[in-house]
């Protein structure tokens, strides 16, 4: 089972959107600085998770959430 997730940086309030089979592990990796692109923006808070049937479905949803309309939806979910 694949998941699409959105994180909010507590440092710069920016969003990070990704996909994984283990969201809890990925959040820990982001917060520990294992991902070079997100390390300077840690710590992160999980703000949204969606379960997907396949990797392909998760990738499509991730692409949508990274679009302008998708980010607007995430901002609404986050209460902005």
C-alpha positions as CSV (number, residue, x, y, z in Angstrom):
1,X,0.0,0.0,0.0
2,X,1.3,3.4,-1.0
3,X,0.6,6.8,0.7
4,X,0.9,10.4,-0.4
5,X,1.8,12.7,2.5
6,X,2.2,16.4,3.1
7,X,4.6,17.9,5.7
8,X,4.7,21.4,7.0
9,X,8.2,22.8,7.9
10,X,8.1,24.3,11.4
11,X,11.1,26.4,10.4
12,X,9.9,28.1,7.3
13,X,6.2,27.0,7.2
14,X,6.7,25.6,3.7
15,X,5.1,22.4,2.4
16,X,6.8,19.2,1.3
17,X,4.8,16.6,-0.6
18,X,6.0,13.0,-1.1
19,X,5.0,9.4,-1.3
20,X,6.0,6.3,0.6
21,X,4.9,2.9,1.8
22,X,5.8,3.9,5.4
23,X,4.9,7.5,6.3
24,X,6.0,7.2,9.9
25,X,9.5,6.1,8.8
26,X,9.7,8.9,6.1
27,X,8.7,11.6,8.6
28,X,11.4,10.4,11.0
29,X,13.9,10.4,8.1
30,X,13.0,14.0,7.1
31,X,13.2,15.2,10.7
32,X,16.6,13.5,11.2
33,X,18.0,15.2,8.1
34,X,18.5,12.1,6.0
35,X,17.1,13.8,2.9
36,X,19.5,16.4,1.7
37,X,16.8,18.6,0.1
38,X,14.7,18.8,3.3
39,X,17.4,18.8,6.0
40,X,17.7,22.6,6.3
41,X,14.0,22.9,6.7
42,X,13.5,20.4,9.6
43,X,11.6,19.8,11.8
44,X,8.4,18.8,10.0
45,X,4.9,18.1,11.1
46,X,2.6,15.7,9.2
47,X,-0.5,17.6,8.0
48,X,-2.1,15.3,5.4
49,X,-2.0,11.6,4.4
50,X,-3.8,9.8,1.6
51,X,-3.8,6.0,1.0
52,X,-3.5,4.9,-2.6
53,X,-4.0,1.5,-4.3
54,X,-0.7,1.5,-6.3
55,X,2.6,3.4,-6.7
56,X,1.3,4.8,-10.0
57,X,-1.9,6.1,-8.3
58,X,0.2,7.6,-5.5
59,X,2.5,9.3,-8.0
60,X,-0.5,10.8,-9.9
61,X,-1.9,12.1,-6.6
62,X,1.5,13.5,-5.6
63,X,1.8,15.4,-8.9
64,X,-1.7,16.9,-8.4
65,X,-1.0,18.0,-4.8
66,X,2.2,19.7,-6.0
67,X,0.1,21.7,-8.5
68,X,-1.4,25.1,-7.7
69,X,-4.8,23.7,-7.0
70,X,-3.4,20.8,-5.0
71,X,-1.4,23.2,-2.8
72,X,-4.5,25.4,-2.3
73,X,-6.3,22.3,-1.0
74,X,-3.4,21.5,1.4
75,X,-3.3,25.0,2.7
76,X,-7.1,24.8,3.4
77,X,-6.5,21.5,5.2
78,X,-3.7,23.1,7.2
79,X,-6.0,26.0,8.2
80,X,-4.4,28.8,6.3
